Amino acid sequence: MSVPAAAADARAVVARRTLWKRVARSRYLYIMLLPAILYYGIFHYYPMYGALIAFKQFSITKGIMGSPWAGFKNFEYLFGLDKFWHVFWNTIVISVYRLVFGFPFPLIMAILMNEARKLLFKKTVQTIVYLPHFISWVIMGGLLINLLSADGGVVNGAIRSLGGEPVGFLTDDRYFRGTLVWSMIWKEFGWNTIIYMAALAGVNPQLYEAALMDGASRWRRIWHITLPSIRATIVILLILRIGSLMEAGFEQIFVLYHPGVYNVADIIDTYVYRIGLTDGRFSLAAAVGLFKSAINFVLLVIANRLSRMMGENGIY
């Protein structure tokens, strides 16, 4: 064996020993991490082989591996359906609405709470706004029906008392998407605010003191200190949100929608549910799900690449 090769082997042995020493020193941390690794391995990575159904003519009696291959026939059939492109467009529209209106709201709320000086007031508001996160969409759907129903709803009752006509928040195509977006914001913005509040807690208070001594207004302090200090957190959350753009909120829509608003509310996830579980067309449903996941992956890569081009670290 040549001298350079022997030296390379020696370095490799030293590197392996160093690695195992680091693992041994942090063994308790790895033990704590083990349940999470097992969870994702068993429930997220192991089932991925089921994506083969999208390329097969699946039969329950034959199983995934025993079913005959169909190639790309499921995708060809899928892309030829006008209904699929309609639900695809609905998914895009609802997701963009959720992104445009839902993403900035927790950030604005976190900044407002950060500017509050009364600690008791801040804690009280924070508790109130994130409590809806712990309510399931099944219960939230019942609350929204009681609040927004055209017959006996609290909101429409107030509108009638003021001399107006009842509004079909949950039955009219013109209002249903808006109701979806704002109910999502109401339920989730408080929980997302916690992430920004944690990032704001790490901002150096001396920066605010120096800016105050220089005569900077509150708006200037927010614009030039607060937002730049948590920019990395904002970018990461935005990347993750763009990477899940095809997730338009199945549980919420499934609870609230009905055939009368399918035209504006039927999304890819509800379409997959109907053709996959209700109609038993598992191969076609798997093809739809795989197509959606591929788009999410591409969007995630593009968003991360753009963030790195703009000088941010991204998520990888």
C-alpha positions in Angstrom: 0.0 0.0 0.0 1.3 3.4 -0.9 2.1 6.0 1.7 -0.7 8.5 0.7 -3.3 5.6 0.7 -2.2 4.5 4.2 -2.4 8.1 5.4 -5.9 8.4 4.0 -6.9 5.2 5.8 -5.5 6.4 9.0 -7.4 9.7 8.8 -10.6 7.8 8.1 -10.1 5.6 11.2 -9.4 8.7 13.3 -12.5 10.4 11.9 -14.7 7.3 12.7 -13.3 7.1 16.3 -13.9 10.9 16.7 -17.5 10.5 15.5 -18.3 7.6 17.9 -16.7 9.6 20.8 -19.1 12.5 20.0 -22.0 10.1 19.8 -21.0 8.6 23.1 -20.7 12.0 24.8 -24.2 13.0 23.6 -25.8 9.5 24.0 -28.6 10.8 26.2 -29.6 13.4 23.6 -29.7 10.8 20.9 -31.8 8.6 23.2 -34.3 11.5 23.6 -34.3 11.9 19.8 -35.0 8.2 19.2 -38.8 8.3 19.7 -39.1 11.1 17.1 -36.9 9.2 14.6 -39.0 6.0 15.1 -42.3 8.0 14.7 -41.2 9.5 11.4 -39.7 6.3 10.2 -42.7 4.2 10.9 -45.5 6.6 10.1 -44.0 8.8 7.4 -41.2 7.1 5.6 -42.1 3.4 5.7 -45.6 4.0 4.1 -43.9 5.8 1.2 -43.7 2.5 -0.7 -47.5 2.8 -1.0 -46.9 5.5 -3.7 -46.4 2.5 -6.1 -50.2 2.3 -6.2 -50.2 5.4 -8.5 -48.4 3.3 -11.1 -50.4 0.2 -10.7 -53.9 -1.2 -11.4 -54.4 -1.7 -7.7 -56.5 -4.6 -6.4 -57.1 -5.0 -2.7 -57.1 -8.8 -3.0 -53.7 -8.8 -4.7 -52.1 -6.2 -2.6 -49.6 -3.5 -3.7 -46.8 -5.7 -4.9 -49.2 -8.2 -6.5 -51.2 -5.7 -8.5 -50.3 -5.4 -12.2 -48.3 -2.4 -13.4 -50.3 0.4 -15.2 -47.4 2.7 -16.0 -48.6 6.3 -16.3 -52.1 5.4 -17.4 -53.6 6.7 -14.1 -51.9 10.1 -14.6 -52.9 10.3 -18.3 -56.5 9.6 -17.3 -56.3 12.1 -14.4 -54.9 15.0 -16.5 -57.6 14.4 -19.1 -60.4 15.1 -16.5 -61.8 18.6 -16.6 -62.9 18.1 -12.9 -59.3 17.6 -11.8 -58.2 20.9 -13.3 -61.1 22.6 -11.6 -60.2 21.3 -8.1 -56.6 22.1 -8.9 -57.5 25.7 -9.5 -59.6 25.9 -6.4 -56.7 24.5 -4.4 -54.4 27.2 -5.8 -56.8 30.0 -5.2 -57.7 29.0 -1.6 -54.0 28.4 -0.7 -52.9 31.8 -2.2 -55.7 33.5 -0.2 -54.5 31.7 3.0 -50.9 32.7 2.3 -51.5 36.4 1.4 -53.9 37.1 4.2 -53.0 34.5 6.8 -49.2 34.7 6.7 -48.7 38.4 7.7 -51.4 38.3 10.4 -49.5 36.5 13.1 -46.4 38.7 12.4 -48.5 41.8 12.8 -50.0 40.5 16.0 -46.6 39.5 17.4 -45.2 43.0 16.8 -48.3 44.7 18.4 -47.9 42.5 21.4 -44.2 43.1 21.6 -44.9 46.8 21.7 -47.3 46.5 24.6 -45.8 47.6 27.9 -48.4 46.1 30.3 -47.2 42.5 30.9 -50.5 41.4 32.3 -52.3 42.7 29.2 -49.8 41.0 26.9 -50.1 37.6 28.6 -53.9 37.9 28.7 -54.2 38.7 25.0 -51.7 36.0 24.1 -53.7 33.4 26.0 -57.0 34.4 24.4 -55.8 34.5 20.8 -54.1 31.1 20.8 -56.8 29.2 22.6 -58.8 28.5 19.4 -55.8 26.5 18.1 -56.7 23.7 20.6 -60.3 23.5 19.3 -60.7 20.8 16.6 -62.2 21.8 13.3 -65.3 19.6 14.0 -66.1 21.8 17.0 -65.1 24.9 15.2 -67.4 24.0 12.4 -70.3 23.9 14.7 -69.4 27.2 16.2 -69.1 28.8 12.7 -72.5 27.4 11.8 -74.1 28.9 14.9 -72.4 32.2 14.2 -72.8 32.5 10.5 -75.9 30.5 9.5 -78.4 32.4 7.4 -81.2 31.0 9.6 -80.7 31.8 13.2 -76.9 32.6 13.1 -75.7 35.3 15.5 -74.1 37.4 12.9 -77.0 37.3 10.5 -79.3 38.0 13.4 -77.3 41.2 14.1 -77.5 42.1 10.4 -81.3 41.7 10.4 -81.7 43.8 13.5 -79.9 46.6 11.7 -82.3 46.3 8.7 -80.0 44.3 6.4 -80.5 41.1 4.4 -78.9 37.9 5.7 -75.6 36.9 4.1 -74.9 33.3 3.1 -71.4 33.1 4.5 -71.5 29.3 4.3 -73.9 28.8 1.4 -73.1 31.5 -1.1 -70.2 31.0 -3.6 -69.2 34.6 -3.3 -68.6 34.5 0.5 -67.5 30.9 1.1 -63.8 31.2 0.3 -63.5 34.4 2.4 -65.2 32.6 5.3 -62.7 29.8 5.0 -59.7 32.1 5.0 -60.8 34.3 7.9 -62.0 31.3 10.0 -58.5 29.7 9.5 -56.8 33.0 10.6 -59.1 33.2 13.6 -58.2 29.6 14.7 -54.4 29.5 13.9 -52.9 33.0 14.0 -52.5 33.0 17.8 -50.5 29.8 17.8 -48.3 31.1 15.0 -47.8 34.3 16.9 -45.9 32.4 19.5 -43.1 31.6 17.1 -42.6 35.3 16.3 -42.8 36.2 19.9 -40.0 33.7 20.7 -37.9 35.3 17.9 -38.6 38.8 19.2 -37.5 37.8 22.7 -34.0 37.4 21.3 -33.7 40.9 20.0 -31.1 42.9 21.8 -33.0 45.6 23.9 -30.0 47.9 23.6 -30.8 48.4 20.0 -34.1 49.9 20.9 -32.5 52.1 23.6 -30.0 53.4 21.1 -32.6 54.1 18.5 -34.8 55.9 21.1 -31.9 58.1 22.1 -31.4 59.0 18.4 -35.0 60.1 18.3 -36.4 57.2 16.2 -40.1 56.9 16.2 -41.9 53.6 17.2 -42.6 52.9 13.5 -38.9 53.5 12.7 -37.8 51.1 15.5 -40.1 48.4 14.1 -39.0 48.9 10.5 -35.3 49.2 11.1 -34.8 46.9 14.2 -37.7 44.6 14.9 -38.3 43.3 11.3 -34.6 42.9 10.3 -33.8 41.1 13.6 -36.4 38.4 12.9 -36.1 38.3 9.2 -34.5 34.8 9.2 -37.5 33.4 11.1 -39.9 35.1 8.7 -38.1 33.7 5.7 -38.0 30.1 7.1 -41.7 30.2 7.9 -42.5 31.6 4.5 -40.5 28.9 2.7 -42.3 26.2 4.7 -45.7 27.8 3.9 -44.9 28.0 0.2 -43.7 24.4 0.3 -47.2 23.4 1.5 -49.1 25.5 -1.0 -51.1 22.6 -2.3 -52.4 21.9 1.3 -55.5 24.0 1.3 -56.9 22.7 4.6 -58.7 19.4 4.1 -60.2 19.1 7.6 -61.6 22.6 7.6 -63.1 22.4 4.2 -64.5 18.9 4.8 -66.3 20.1 7.8 -67.8 23.2 6.3 -68.4 22.5 2.6 -71.4 20.9 0.9 -72.5 20.2 -2.7 -73.9 23.7 -3.0 -70.4 25.2 -2.8 -68.4 22.5 -4.5 -67.8 24.9 -7.4 -65.5 27.1 -5.2 -64.6 24.8 -2.3 -63.8 21.4 -3.8 -60.0 21.0 -3.5 -57.5 18.2 -4.4 -57.7 16.7 -0.9 -61.5 16.4 -0.8 -61.4 15.2 -4.4 -59.0 12.4 -3.4 -61.2 11.5 -0.5 -64.2 11.1 -2.7 -62.6 9.1 -5.5 -60.3 7.2 -3.2 -62.3 6.2 -0.2 -65.9 6.8 -1.4 -65.6 5.4 -4.9 -62.7 2.9 -4.2 -60.5 4.2 -7.0 -57.3 3.9 -5.0 -54.8 4.0 -7.9 -56.3 7.3 -9.2 -56.4 8.8 -5.7 -52.7 7.9 -5.2 -51.8 9.5 -8.5 -53.5 12.7 -7.4 -51.7 12.7 -4.1 -48.3 12.0 -5.7 -48.9 14.8 -8.2 -49.7 17.2 -5.3 -46.6 16.2 -3.3 -44.4 16.6 -6.3 -45.6 20.2 -6.8 -45.1 21.0 -3.1 -41.5 19.6 -3.3 -40.7 21.7 -6.4 -42.2 24.9 -4.8 -40.2 24.2 -1.6 -36.9 23.9 -3.6 -37.6 27.0 -5.6 -38.5 29.1 -2.5 -35.4 27.9 -0.7 -33.2 28.7 -3.7 -34.7 32.2 -4.0 -34.1 32.8 -0.3 -30.4 31.8 -0.6 -30.0 34.0 -3.7 -31.3 36.9 -1.5 -28.7 36.3 1.2 -30.7 34.2 3.6 -29.7 30.7 4.9 -32.9 28.9 3.8 -33.8 25.6 5.4 -31.0 23.6 3.9 
